[in-house]
Amino acid sequence: MVTKMQFTTHEFETLVGGRTMKIEIGKMAGLSNGSCLVRYGDTAVLVNATASAKPRDGIDFFPLSVDYEEKLYSVGHIPGSWGRREGRPGEKAILTSRVIDRPIRPLFPKDMRNDVCISCTVMSVEQDNSPEICAMIGTSVALSISDIPWNGPTAALNVGFVDGKYVINPTEAQRAASTLALTVAGSEEKVVMIEAGANEIPNDIMYNAIMLAHEEIKPICRFISDIQAKIGKPKFDYPHVNVPEEMFEEIKAGFIEDMRFAMDTDDKTVRDANLAVLKEKVLAALGEKYPDSEAAFDECLYKLEKFVVRRWLLDDKKRVDGRRMDQVRPLAAEVGILPRVHGSGMFTRGQTQVLTTCTLGTVADYQPLDGISPETTKRYMHHYNFPSWSVGEARAARSPGRREIGHGALAERALEPVIPSEAEFPYCIRLVSEVLSSNGSTSQGSVCGSTLALMDAGVPIKAPVAGISCGLITEEDRWMVFTDIQGVEDFFGDMDFKVAGTKTGITAIQMDLKIDGLTPAIIREALNQTYEARLEILDEIMLPCIAEPRAELSEFAPKMIQMQIDVDKIREVIGKGGSVIQKIVADTGAKIDIEEDGRIFISSADAKACRAAEATIKSIVFEPEPGQMFYGRVTRIMTFGAFVEIAPGKEGLVHISKLAKKRINKVEDVCNVGDMLWVKFEELDEKGRINLSHKDAVPPTDEQ
């Protein structure tokens, strides 16, 4: 006898953006530490949170991993890969994993070393209801009800700006019309994460959008807290990892002045050398007292380094390189560095240096996309490379990791609002940022370098974009925001607030935190400081280097002509088995791409080849007018007349009675295959066939 299984399930509902969100717990994935299925309309995302029973040995960080898995069955698609199954995550999935990670990471205990894995499986997607937001809220629910130590809950929302009004969790149609794509995560008290793309949004509109999102987030956090109170598990205990206090105090008392001396320089290389000397000095003095404690010495020195930097900032308003709180490091910009690329720009800020190249391609170079979003191709791409030698390390090169993909996407998002439309500039655009030297905020260096490269390539961008990052130091109620953080300030500070934009407004934001959140005053100050720095970078360095896009493309860039034909004429341009278009390509040397909507893109390194191909296509798709003359080649001879090609792939019939003014017995008396004849267009018959006349197109002769 079969026993019917009974599930202990719990269902909870709340309104998110005016639509019902359901949380189902207990029916699925019962072996996870915490699990839930989030339903938002027809979107469904399963979230699982698991943790290892023991901490991982030999590590000095918290091993958190987040995976956002896009299943193509969720949108009724079969994967396009050879194996017809999902492979490595796409770029959008990786970016979403990072967005889920950033708000939850600061809320775990700093000294926990147990592995924690978050898995968000997208099972069903209705495009109006964001699976990313479902995953972020589901992650908070799964962690809150689990036994994993975590100081949540958090919640997240999207905000759009359509026709002058804010929209919470906009639908697909609203997203298409919105000038803002903002994602905010927060706890009930503070904002924890900000990610934004915008079409030159002013600071005030952005700030108010963030504040609105946080107000909407608060009741969702209370909703999750209620779920936790009802069914949450007690949090497990874990082995705490602490710096040996006695050792730290002894090192601090004996070597704090040495640490201040080591840190007090604007040169990262000098600072690293000083710290290496200091470590040897500490080991020589205390190594016998604390044997086999090199790892503990490293922890103590790191803690002392952090103590010095934070005390300088908070107490003395002093930075390690002597700058003011709102001062940007020395800057430099240069374009046209690489002779054969289509465009290049190098941007240097202190010891951070990025070289970006711009490559222009054709429609055939568009990147195909195989994901759960409605987009199927990508015209504008930005790739970011961060080699180990850029920070003076010796490591073998590897394929791009999540950090590289994330930084590239941030720079891409920052420039996207100013990229001309396909109609204005019918090119595929690829930017590649090579980090040559890194000491803080290379992603924003990539934004500046990309603007330079685009203008050097002659891309008619709508406005130049610059990017800058600011940091934060907090202590109880005290806080301080400072502009243009370098590496050491990033390591020991509490925030990396990156903002890119034009003189008019913001185009992208990304905020990373190490604390439990930001107050409205901190957010306002960060927006103001980055705005002032952005203007300084544009006015004093970038625009004096190159004031506007070059009038002409590089001689090595493909020349492009875009034309539009009637959809019904596409078949004529292609020809039977592609014969016509292949002949045009062979005759002119141009590359031709035809879209289903009748758009034609003609490209070649030689502008003359483009114009020749364009002229040929025009001659194919034109509608001849009665009386128009053509000089064409005889392609076929029939008993009733001759067929003459008046344009590639377009031929008409000269009836035998129209070949000569006098009566002839056979067509060959006047012409043969391959002969060139002047013909006059007379009409299209009832079946759309072209009727031509030779006798009316040439002056009479004695023979005729």
C-alpha angles and dihedrals in degrees: 000000000000118000115218111232118239119206125208099221134175125200126193130181136197139159117257116181090345093304130101119258118193126201115201118192131179105025098082138040097009096175097063120099086240132000140169141167113226118205121191109171104308093336114106127183125179113211125193128184119194134172135193117251092231133035119258113257124239100016131118098199140064108264103220121160127184124193123187107192119199110204110198091211084071089076097030095258131136112219116258094222122112091252091046092229134103113277129183113345117273124241094265092052091050091049091049090050088055092048090052091047099051101064096042100044098071090053096063119092109275093226100047115117100178114120112251121192126191116195120187113187115194105214104165131014132199104182093222091061115059116234088198092063090045089053093049094049091041090053090055091049094047093049093043095053093040127087090244113118107249133147098221167105110157131167136195141210141180120232126199131186112219124171092343095310133104117241123198113220094351121215122244092267092048091049090054090054097039124106090202133057104183128169117190127182124188149153122240089270107035148017109259105179139016126189120170146167117189144170098242095304116185119242095251094054091048093047093049090048090054092048092048090051091051092052089053091046095057097072091046089055090051089049090054091046089055090052090050092049091053103043108002120130123233111264116253123238121241137191106275119226114211134169108251100261096206092052092046094050091049092050091045093051095047104036111025092108090050088052092051090051092048093050099043100095139089092222116089092200092054091046093052091049091049091050091050090054091047092052091053089049092052093047091050092051100041106017095100093047092051106031121189090014104116092125090051090049089054091051092049094048090047090051091048091048089052091047092054095047094047094045091050091052099042101035105027102023085231127143125206092249096042098250127144117255092257098037123117118216119252111294138208134178132188135172137194093037098142114053102205101041118091093242138349138184133179122203123190127189112176106305093341111098130172129182114199126191127198121212122188120208142167134262089273088064094061111123113247114226125210105186143108096273121092091246114103102176139029123215102181120049134177121193125189126201124194110185120194092242090064087076095034095258128137108227131135116254117263135185115277114289129208092276093055092047091048095049091047091050092049092053090044091052091048093056099036096087092058098044110111117245122259089254091055096041114014097200137113107235127207123181122190120192115200112196105219097176130006130204103140139331102018090162091065090044085056090054091054093043090049093055090052092048094048093051091044088054092052096247105157097230115183094234138347116265128211130184135204138170131219131198138212138218119193134182118173103303095347121094140162132194118206132186130242103010119210124210099276091049089050092050096049101029129086102236146030106199109182119191128177128182151122128267087271100053154310122313101175142008132187122176126192120188137191095186133064096270151302132275121226091254093057092049092050092050092048091052092048096048094047091049093055092046091048092055091048092053093048098044101039104035118009103042094044086054094051119354099192141357115292114263093229131045120238114279086239095055118096114260112232137202121184122199137171125223134178111275089233089061096057091089091055093052093048096042129196108326089352092295097139099047091043090054092050090051092047094047098045105025090228125134115235128198119185122196125206092247092060098262113141124197117198118190138174140144085245116067090203090061090053092051092047092052091046092052091050093050091048089053089053099048099038120111107232118227125223111271095023114141126224134182104215143166123250106242103173139017120211130173090252098046150308130287114224125194108225094175133004107295092358118102137162138198125257102198115222088248090058097050098081139009091240127055115272130194099218139009093244089067086075109024147000135206109291096026118130116232137182108233136181122220110235108169151316110255124225090277094051095256120147118244117200137183128211098180092059094045099059131050114257118262133196090260093054 
